[in-house]
Amino acid sequence: MAVQVREAIRTEKKTAALAAFEVRKEFRPAKVTPGGGTNVRAVDDVSLSVWRGEIYGLLGANGSGKSTLIRLFSTLLTPDAGEVRVFGLDIGRDELAVKRLINRVSVEASFFKKLSAMENLVYAGRLYGVAPDESRPKIVSILRRLGIEDRRMREPLEQLSRGMQQKVAIARAFLSTPMLLLLDEPTTGLDIRSKREVQTFVRDLRDEHDATILLTTHDLDEASRLADRIGILHQGRLVAEGTPAELAARHGGGTLEDVFMTLTGRRLEDADATDAERPT
Amino acid sequence: MNANVGAQLGLAYAFVEREIALSKRYWAWEIVWLVYGIVTSLSVAYIALGAPGITGGSSDPALVSRFVLYLLVGTITWRFLGLIFEQMGETIAWERWEGTIEYTFMAPVPRLTHLLGMCGATLVRALGFSVAILAAVALFVPVDLSHANVASALVLLATGAVAFIGLAIGSAVFPLLWTEKGLQMAYIVQAVVLLVSGVYYETNVLPAWMQPLSFVSPATYVIRGMRDALLDGADLAHVWPNLWPALLVGAISIPLGLRVFLWAERHAKRTGRLKRSG
């Protein structure tokens, strides 16, 4: 089914790569509070569409529900209510077909730490039906482009820096040629140089490979640098959506930081500090 | 149809290849487990050699040799079955520890194929360990296999593996549902199976209230049948009374274990437990 979907969307320009309708997700609190805790609504009736070929930036403080949304979109969570479609496929009913179309980079570069980048990526390729003969040259090419030397590709990943590991994580996602790439704070914790390299790669990925990208970030500069449209998530709700210019025009002008402050009543850094306790 | 089967086998092989690569990287730990297995089995064999001196029983070399083989069959068969149980049970816990669980579960691999691949990797490892332990032990103590019916033993071992795979898939659910203590629960189940399955003794020595548990453990039948095959040369017809219950457990436990696993996966997705940190 995923192959048919890929064919169909090549012929159609304006396609919703991702469409979420009134998606809701609640979690039971981790600790029992006196008198009984109530469920925490991490995602509260969020509806959004990401168009094919678009980079959509989801901006929000820690705990605003960004990661929960990404996990919902990547089939790791099931919504309590609402509907999510990837290129028209329902993520619940057509889960396997959806999985063939998407990939994800999370904030932690999660790998088998003792295996090398090459071993991890060959394994990841196999899971997406890419045979080693095909994946090995592709892996070398992607990793070189991300600035990783050949000799480092064969070292255990635990010996690589955090920045390098994150680049390998991006290579892993790219290896499966996803139609929809979900990037969950891919540059958090990276130094400026690595951050810029990753950002350039993300943009190139979209331009050269017709990928659609949903990027979560709490970095205002990154959002305005990369995203065609931005959605602002605050306490689980999508409180605004538009291009950076539209958001500025609609919410009193100024910078994205000003828009964020107008909508949430706080600066992003302050919100990060106070909202970090919310489950994501 | 054939192309799909080939594709699924290719996907399943990804897990076998991954486990082999991990074994190579963790080679020092593999040696530790191998040495531990050899030493444990050897210690059990020496109990048999020392038994006449301890109990004042018969020191007839033929009887002592039979007792050595009796205990070795139990310990090595249990090592084989236990490895299947442990490794399959750790399928979730290991990936959660490495942090790769989310990537494995969001990959477009049917869960049956995923678990089939893990079973393949587990069987390769369990078989390799068991053969190595038997070969090493044979260097130190006399192992009399002159009466053995190897074909019957292999059939029983294969049947036991199938039965244990079902149980192991079921036990892998614990770490999926209880992220902090699930693996410990699986180990407790394994320990109880060891106690009631007659690995080192006949199950009739167990307290009466415990004996019903031995009836539901496939290890009871596999170990009993293995002893008949390797000590007395029993052919398939003679081991059948022990073979069919193990087959029955396998026929029930694999589909049941898979269903339970799929239910647990859905539950984990509803409650947000399908993540690295729990």
Interface residues (C-beta under 8 A of the other chain):
Chain A: A2 F27 R28 T68 R71 S74 T75 L76 L77 T78 L96 A97 K99 R100 I102 R104 S106 E108 S110 F111 F112 K113 K114 L115 E119 V122 Y123 A124 R126 L127 Y128 G129 A131 P156 R172 P279
Chain B: A7 G10 L11 Y13 A14 E17 R18 A21 L22 R25 Y26 E98 G99 T100 E102 Y103 T104 F105 M106 A107 P108 V109 P110 R266 K269 R270 T271 G272 L274 K275 R276
